Amino acid sequence: MGERWVSGQARGHGDGFVEVTVRPARDSDRRTVGRLLALGFPDKFAPVFGPDRERAAAILADLPPSGTVYVAERAGEVVGTFTLVLEERTPSPLWSVLRRHLGLGAALRAFLLLQLMGTSHPEPHTALVEAVAVLPEWRGRGVGRRMMTEALASARRAGRRRVGLYVVEGNAPAFRLYTSLGFRVQRTHRLLWARSLFGAQRILYMTAELGYPRGGPGA
Ligand SMILES: CC(C)(COP(=O)(O)OP(=O)(O)OC[C@H]1O[C@@H](n2cnc3c(N)ncnc32)[C@H](O)[C@@H]1OP(=O)(O)O)[C@@H](O)C(=O)NCCC(=O)NCCS
């Protein structure tokens, strides 16, 4: 499939507008995307892969993505990423990737923790957005909003009725971003096992309706 480029201005919090381009990730972006995820979700990945962030980034770069990975680029630098899941995913070769990077004990631990976290599958007519992350130094400058706007547009082009996502309770920047784009909480999952590991207690499942005119996919 050919690449589609979407340019646009992202509104900043007083730092002015940030020009970003949102495009599907290429193979050469994998390492940067891994780094973005390691930096974006330290509470999640440090307990799984250990405190070495570079190693976490390398593992994350090697794990097969759950959907189409997009990146936000500014002046040639990748500053953000998200993944759009349109279809049920196929099982990934998790174990072999973990063993490539980690000793047996650490790989076993990471494997079990990742199984415990589970895998989310898109509900019917719904696209899932996952792994939304902006480089710390570029946060608050509209990049997240631009990426989410593009995620919604891509899901709509793919004929989905709504977009769903999971967000840890208490993640105020993400929650405000999603709410401002029309996402509403559908249900709450208690993460009893996660409390001791990640400090997180509840995860929210939010959806946004894509709102088609009469006769469209939402009818
Ligand atoms: C969540 C995240 C992706 C937002 O990206 P961002 O580029 O900083 O967001 P934007 O600058 O586009 O801001 C969009 C909206 O988010 C909200 N927001 C962003 N930063 C915020 C902050 N520090 N506090 C409160 N709200 C904030 C605001 O509603 C803002 O809208 P506004 O500009 O009209 O005020 C980014 O903070 C991030 O990478 N966090 C770490 C990873 C993560 O938690 N991902 C989400 C997992 S579900």
Ligand as a Chemical Component Dictionary entry (heavy atoms), coordinates in Angstrom:
data_LIG
# 
_chem_comp.id                   LIG 
_chem_comp.type                 NON-POLYMER 
_chem_comp.pdbx_formal_charge   0 
_chem_comp.three_letter_code    LIG 
# 
loop_
_chem_comp_atom.comp_id 
_chem_comp_atom.atom_id 
_chem_comp_atom.alt_atom_id 
_chem_comp_atom.type_symbol 
_chem_comp_atom.charge 
_chem_comp_atom.model_Cartn_x 
_chem_comp_atom.model_Cartn_y 
_chem_comp_atom.model_Cartn_z 
_chem_comp_atom.pdbx_ordinal 
LIG C1  C1  C 0 -0.949 12.039 26.026 1  
LIG C2  C2  C 0 0.017  12.655 24.997 2  
LIG C3  C3  C 0 0.111  11.728 23.808 3  
LIG C4  C4  C 0 -0.589 14.007 24.553 4  
LIG O1  O1  O 0 0.220  14.508 23.496 5  
LIG P1  P1  P 0 0.564  16.060 23.381 6  
LIG O2  O2  O 0 1.223  16.281 22.087 7  
LIG O3  O3  O 0 1.290  16.489 24.589 8  
LIG O4  O4  O 0 -0.910 16.692 23.390 9  
LIG P2  P2  P 0 -1.334 18.077 22.711 10 
LIG O5  O5  O 0 -0.276 19.102 22.875 11 
LIG O6  O6  O 0 -1.834 17.797 21.344 12 
LIG O7  O7  O 0 -2.557 18.515 23.622 13 
LIG C5  C5  C 0 -3.849 18.116 23.293 14 
LIG C6  C6  C 0 -4.742 18.210 24.516 15 
LIG O8  O8  O 0 -4.302 17.304 25.508 16 
LIG C7  C7  C 0 -4.505 17.879 26.784 17 
LIG N1  N1  N 0 -3.224 18.028 27.425 18 
LIG C8  C8  C 0 -1.991 17.926 26.846 19 
LIG N2  N2  N 0 -1.028 18.064 27.783 20 
LIG C9  C9  C 0 -1.672 18.239 28.959 21 
LIG C10 C10 C 0 -1.242 18.403 30.302 22 
LIG N3  N3  N 0 0.062  18.410 30.626 23 
LIG N4  N4  N 0 -2.192 18.536 31.263 24 
LIG C11 C11 C 0 -3.495 18.498 30.973 25 
LIG N5  N5  N 0 -3.967 18.346 29.704 26 
LIG C12 C12 C 0 -3.059 18.228 28.734 27 
LIG C13 C13 C 0 -5.176 19.202 26.572 28 
LIG O9  O9  O 0 -6.583 18.978 26.580 29 
LIG C14 C14 C 0 -4.731 19.571 25.179 30 
LIG O10 O10 O 0 -5.648 20.379 24.528 31 
LIG P3  P3  P 0 -5.396 21.983 24.419 32 
LIG O11 O11 O 0 -4.113 22.138 23.670 33 
LIG O12 O12 O 0 -6.565 22.472 23.655 34 
LIG O13 O13 O 0 -5.325 22.477 25.831 35 
LIG C15 C15 C 0 1.415  12.922 25.622 36 
LIG O14 O14 O 0 1.241  13.613 26.829 37 
LIG C16 C16 C 0 2.221  11.665 25.899 38 
LIG O15 O15 O 0 2.968  11.185 25.040 39 
LIG N6  N6  N 0 2.082  11.099 27.108 40 
LIG C17 C17 C 0 2.804  9.870  27.485 41 
LIG C18 C18 C 0 2.207  8.633  26.827 42 
LIG C19 C19 C 0 0.738  8.513  27.106 43 
LIG O16 O16 O 0 0.285  8.658  28.236 44 
LIG N7  N7  N 0 -0.055 8.194  26.062 45 
LIG C20 C20 C 0 -1.485 8.008  26.128 46 
LIG C21 C21 C 0 -1.784 6.627  26.519 47 
LIG S1  S1  S 0 -3.521 6.260  26.450 48 
# 
loop_
_chem_comp_bond.comp_id 
_chem_comp_bond.atom_id_1 
_chem_comp_bond.atom_id_2 
_chem_comp_bond.value_order 
_chem_comp_bond.pdbx_ordinal 
LIG C1  C2  SING 1  
LIG C2  C3  SING 2  
LIG C2  C4  SING 3  
LIG C2  C15 SING 4  
LIG C4  O1  SING 5  
LIG O1  P1  SING 6  
LIG P1  O2  DOUB 7  
LIG P1  O3  SING 8  
LIG P1  O4  SING 9  
LIG O4  P2  SING 10 
LIG P2  O5  DOUB 11 
LIG P2  O6  SING 12 
LIG P2  O7  SING 13 
LIG O7  C5  SING 14 
LIG C5  C6  SING 15 
LIG C6  O8  SING 16 
LIG C6  C14 SING 17 
LIG O8  C7  SING 18 
LIG C7  N1  SING 19 
LIG C7  C13 SING 20 
LIG N1  C8  SING 21 
LIG N1  C12 SING 22 
LIG C8  N2  DOUB 23 
LIG N2  C9  SING 24 
LIG C9  C10 SING 25 
LIG C9  C12 DOUB 26 
LIG C10 N3  SING 27 
LIG C10 N4  DOUB 28 
LIG N4  C11 SING 29 
LIG C11 N5  DOUB 30 
LIG N5  C12 SING 31 
LIG C13 O9  SING 32 
LIG C13 C14 SING 33 
LIG C14 O10 SING 34 
LIG O10 P3  SING 35 
LIG P3  O11 DOUB 36 
LIG P3  O12 SING 37 
LIG P3  O13 SING 38 
LIG C15 O14 SING 39 
LIG C15 C16 SING 40 
LIG C16 O15 DOUB 41 
LIG C16 N6  SING 42 
LIG N6  C17 SING 43 
LIG C17 C18 SING 44 
LIG C18 C19 SING 45 
LIG C19 O16 DOUB 46 
LIG C19 N7  SING 47 
LIG N7  C20 SING 48 
LIG C20 C21 SING 49 
LIG C21 S1  SING 50 
# 
